[in-house]
Structure formats: C-alpha cells, structure tokens
Amino acid sequence: MNRRRLLTGATALAASATLLTTPTATARTASATLLTTPTATARTAPALPSRAEILAVLRRVADHWIATHTDPGDNGWANATFFSGLLALHRLTGDSRYLAYARGWAEKHAYGLRGGVTTRHADNHNAGQAYLDLYEIEPEERKLAAIEESLRRMVLTDQPGRNDDWWWDDALHMGMPPFARLGVLRKDSRYWEKLYALYNHTKRVEGGPGLLDPGTGLWYRDKRFLPGAIVSPTGKPVVWSRGNGWVAGGHVKTLKALPRSERHTAEYRETLTRLVTALPAAQRTDGFWNVNLADAEHLPGPETSGTSFFLYGTAYAIRAGLVRRAAFLPVADRAWQGLVTTAVHPDGFLGYVQKVGDRPESSQPVTYDSTSDFGVGAFLLGGTELALLTS
C-alpha cells in the first residue's frame, strides 16, 4: 500500500467525519433538530400511518413476492432474509398463508444448512433464524438440529478458540441472532460468550483496528475499505449503506433475544444507538439513504435495502427507548414514506433494491425495476417494526 493512498485515506476519513457528524447548511439544521431539541420539524412532522395502512402495504409486497415465486427457493442467506421478514409479518398478522409458505420452504430443505453442520460461515447460519422462528411457532426439535449442531461445534469442538470467522460486517446480521437465541432457548450462556468473541473480533480486531469507525459509529464493510484503502471517486471513504444496514439488523435481532441482564447487552445497545444517531445527517430529503453514507456524490439515488434496514433499526431504537421518539420518529416516517411512494409498485413489486454485492458499485444501476429476495425481507422487517410503534 503506497503513501499516497494512505494520505488520501486519512484525508477522506476526516471528510467523512465532517459529513456524518457536523453536516453543513441544510443538513446541519436538519440533524440538529433531530438530535437535540425536537422543535419545528419534529413537532410538525406528520403522524405515522395507521397500523392497518402499514400492514396493507406490507401484505401487498409479500403477496406479490409469493405469487411470483411459487418455488420458495434456496436456503442461502439472501432468501433466508426474505423468510425472516415474512415470519415477522406473520407474527404481526397471524396470516396462515405466510406461515405455510415459510414452512414449505423449510421442509423443502429439511431444516438444513448450506455447507452442512460443519459450516462456520455466517451466511450459511442465516437460515437458522427462520428455523428458530418456525420452532417458536410450532416446536419440534428436528427444526433446530442442524443450526444447533453447527453453532455448538463452533462453541465447543471445532476450533473453539478461533474467532475471526466474521470478517465482513454483513456477518453480524447473519450470525449474531442464532447464537443469541440458542443461548436463551437452551439456557446456555456459552453461546452468548462465543457470540461476543466473534463480534468483538469484527468490531475491534479485523483488519487491525476492526470494522467499526469509532468516530462516526458507522462500519466499514470489510478491511479493504478501512482508511487508507478503497475510497470513493472523490477521495472520500466508502461506508456502504447496506453493510451498515446488516449491522443494524443484527443488533436489533440480538437485542430482541437477549435478556437485559446478559453482560454484553449494554454494549450492543450502545453500539446500535450510535449507529442510529449517525443516520439522520446522511438521510436524503426523499427519505432514502445513498449507497455510500460518506459521499453523497458517489452513485446517488434511492436504495431500498439499506433504507429498509435503517428503518428497522430506527423504529426498534425508538421502541426500546434507545433514542427519543420525538427526535427520531420523523426519520423513520420519512424512510417509510420514501419507500412506499418511490419503491413500491402498484402491484406490490419492490424496486430500487441494490442486488448482491459488497460496495456502492455492485449491481449498478439501481432502478425502479431492481429487486431481490433479501430486499423484500428487509422491507418487511422495517415495516413490521414501524407498525409496532403505532397505537
């Protein structure tokens, strides 16, 4: 790595800190309103739609996906994210169609994991979240056999001292919740300790400093994007929106599972709070977030998956008392309104989803007709969490 790149990265990091923590002009005014005294904009923000209105949109999107995918698909991370969102919608509506579709998908795969029980890859563990959901609805031990054996191996027998598996920030969404939930279900804190060891490596060790930027509360996707490495065309950091969305989603699901008394819960709460409070300064006027949170000129435009996960994280943070409702409800409302008016087609097709990738340039261009299973799942998660804020 040459010195010029290192200097560019350092300059870029400084620019990013300015962008995300002390935005100028209109952005500074808006974020000050949101983060301090909730006067003016926050007071006059429109009320949330009713729960019935939110659920009507969520049903339209879910029903469109199911109708156009009679084969429920594979058990990889992307499709498993869809089923996580669908089962969240089932929990809120009690609609047996959603449960039947999810059950059929899981049965098709015999509640198994890609890579089998010896896998250590977080992506392969993501299906376990839906299996845990299905177990909670209709308890049968066979539903947990694969995910439990795989995680138990990592805790006890397969290199238990190794904690560098989660080398990219998406892994926090895929891997954290199953460890948290199995620890609760089995009353075995060893799952929680392993979860924290893996998490701590990602946060503070991976690539040298870890993937969390302590100055902003946001996360780099992996070590290739740490300061001094890959930067945007204008020389600013690459802080990928969906990568941070995955981080938010992983923290929300983990906090929903863990007891407040678990010794790492306070840190997870604080980390999610910092991420959520960094978001208003980067939110677009249309409610979306750009694909690069640190450079508004880097492939700007609406993007649904990151925005949906930020809606999920913000709505949960409000509901859990991590941030003030008066200050952050407008952020969540703008995100929802943007998604509904811009990304949701009249027939329920969900557009503006950046497809599979690892950076802003991936799967470009992102258009009205771009969609993906994980994007629909993220939208369902965000919408159901917002619905829980309604009376």
C-alpha positions, 0 to 999 in steps of 0.5 A: 500500500503506497503513501499516497493512498494512505494520505488520501485515506486519512484525508477522506476519513476526516471528510467523512467525519465532517459529513456524518457528524457536523453536516453543513447548511441544510443538513446541519439544521436538519440533524440538529433538530433531530438530535437535540431539541425536537422543535419545528420539524419534529413537532410538525412532522406528520403522524405515522400511518395507521397500523392497518395502512402499514400492514396493507402495504406490507401484505401487498409486497409479500403477496406479490413476492409469493405469487411470483415465486411459487418455488420458495427457493434456496436456503442461502442467506439472501432468501433466508432474509426474505423468510425472516421478514415474512415470519415477522409479518406473520407474527404481526398478522397471524396470516396462515398463508405466510406461515405455510409458505415459510414452512414449505420452504423449510421442509423443502430443505429439511431444516438444513444448512448450506455447507452442512453442520460443519459450516462456520460461515455466517451466511450459511447460519442465516437460515437458522433464524427462520428455523428458530422462528418456525420452532417458536411457532410450532416446536419440534426439535428436528427444526433446530438440529442442524443450526444447533449442531453447527453453532455448538461445534463452533462453541465447543469442538471445532476450533473453539478458540478461533474467532475471526470467522466474521470478517465482513460486517454483513456477518453480524446480521447473519450470525449474531441472532442464532447464537443469541437465541440458542443461548436463551432457548437452551439456557446456555450462556456459552453461546452468548460468550462465543457470540461476543468473541466473534463480534468483538473480533469484527468490531475491534480486531479485523483488519487491525483496528476492526470494522467499526469507525469509532468516530462516526459509529458507522462500519466499514464493510470489510478491511479493504475499505478501512482508511487508507484503502478503497475510497470513493471517486472523490477521495472520500471513504466508502461506508456502504449503506447496506453493510451498515444496514446488516449491522443494524439488523443484527443488533436489533435481532440480538437485542430482541433475544437477549435478556437485559441482564446478559453482560454484553447487552449494554454494549450492543445497545450502545453500539446500535444507538450510535449507529442510529444517531449517525443516520439522520445527517446522511438521510436524503430529503426523499427519505432514502439513504445513498449507497455510500453514507460518506459521499453523497456524490458517489452513485446517488439515488434511492436504495431500498435495502439499506433504507429498509434496514435503517428503518428497522433499526430506527423504529426498534431504537425508538421502541426500546427507548434507545433514542427519543421518539420525538427526535427520531420518529420523523426519520423513520416516517420519512424512510417509510414514506420514501419507500412506499411512494418511490419503491413500491409498485402498484402491484406490490413489486419492490424496486430500487433494491441494490442486488448482491454485492459488497460496495456502492458499485455492485449491481449498478444501476439501481432502478425502479425495476431492481429487486431481490429476495433479501430486499423484500425481507428487509422491507418487511422487517422495517415495516413490521417494526414501524407498525409496532410503534403505532397505537 
